[in-house]
Amino acid sequence: MRSATIKEILSGEGLLREVTVNGWVRTFRSNRFIALNDGSTINNIQCVVEFENFDESLLKKINTGAALKITGTLVESQGRGQSVEIQVKDIFVHGTADPEEYPIQPKKHSLEFLREKAHLRIRTNTFAAVMRVKSALAFAIHKYFTDNGFYYFHAPIITGSDAEGAGEMFRVTTLDEKNPPLNKEGEVDYEQDFFGKETNLTVSGQLEAEAYAMGLGKVYTFGPTFRAENSNTSRHLAEFWMIEPEMAFFDLDANMDLAEDFIKSVISYVLKNCEEDLEFLEKRLLDEEKTKPQAERSEMALRDKLRFITDNNFKRVTYTEAIEILRNSKPNKKKKFQYPINDWGADLQSEHERFLVEKHFKCPVILFDYPAKIKAFYMRLNDDGKTVRAMDILFPGIGEIVGGSQREERLEVLKQKMAALDIPEEELWWYLDLRKFGTAVHSGFGLGFERLVLFATGMGNIRDVIPFPRTPQNAEF
């Protein structure tokens, strides 16, 4: 008999039919009731064992964490908490779990403890729910771009350029770390390295995606990126995934239209297709909020926060307007901002972004036309010479979630910007070629996938929405 998933069994029809299911034991009560879960749903299925029908030595192998194959008859449940249960006819033990050693016991574990058991934490309801939502988001992202005429592009992971200009990159080398070859100047001779030059792990696939957009029209990347920032905050990872669409013939307005429609679409998808997991995560978040001081509690339940995105038009505001709003706000005048806003040109912090979304406009916000000095070299310079065609999308509870811009398509202007930042033309000769041969208006944006998952699941730490987090001093598993 073909085994079925628990999700299939619980959503199917017909009692008194024989079913076979595989899964892991969550609990085994009174040597009679097995709560089995296979990861297909937040729900367990209860399997009822008649003690006298099974050898005692077999039943002793059934503990929390054990993997079982169970065959039996699906019947209406006699107990509370489930509509159906399995009257067990046969049990096969795939693998046991010593209760003295198995760490994921049926009790509340702290998230910090579970990070130390990242290889096993997926067997908890919380992490299984998060990862199912994450999977649904990934599918929704690919579906959206495919339905809208985009082509999926794999950007290189190893690169010789720094798209962000931050310089905080992981080096890739095969040279002897204890005795590297040196050149005449006494510096490491990267010409003898594997790639013949200094290379790093990518911080972004944007520049390469621009090249392919200028031939395919609309492309998107969805792949791993790396930042060597020594940051231990709840919002930073050294390895994470990025979604980066690039579109030829799109100006900033078209870019903002696409970004808003894209985000609404993928969040609508999980609201529709992840109801049980979101309900569980919402309850978990409400329980967690009760332990916080009143001032730190969220004003919206999880699904209300998601609907806040899908049901509202995004307010579009220039950086200059936003600075005036913030400068004249009560928190700024009463010095309640950790980073006071005084002058035009300040780099906005999360507290400022959240004030604009949650307190002032009370809807998602797109800020645009930022000062050139606080944005990357590839963003198109406005006619005022001071601002660039950049845009950031701001969400409640998180601040910036998307960053993008209209790209600088004018060769001479791009050269001037690179020179001002000491970016060598020979390093990005191919990027300049795109402006020499058939240049055109084009735009794009970047969305950190784990940031989106963090928002969609209500989790408080980004290390809990990626299977095996990579952070400073931590590359376990």
Buried (B, 14 or more C-beta within 10 A) or exposed (E): EEBBBBBBBBEEEEEEEEBBBBBBBBBBEEEBBBBBBBBBBBBBBBBBBEEEEBEEEEBEBBBBBBBBBBBBBBBEBEEEEBEBBBBBBEBEBEEBBEEEEBEBEEEEBEBEEBBEBBEBBBBBBBBBBBBBBBEBBBBBBBEBBEEBEBBEBEBEBEBBBBBBBEEBBEEBBEBEEEEBEEEEEEEBBBEEBEBEEBBBBBBBBBBBBBBBBBEBBBBBBBBBBBBBBEEEEEBBBBBBBBBBBBBBEBBBBBBBEBBBEBBBBBBBBBBEBBEBBBBBBBEBBBEBBEEEEEEEEBEBBBBEBBBBBBEEEBBBBEBBBBBBBBBEBEBBEEEEBEEBBEEEEBEBBBBBBBBBBBEBBEBBBBBBBBBBEEBBBBBBBBEEEBBBBBBBBBBBBBBBBBBBBBBBBEBEEBBBBBEEEEBEEEEBEEBBBBBEEEBEBBBBBBBBBBBBBBBBBBBBBBBBBBEEBBBEEBEEE
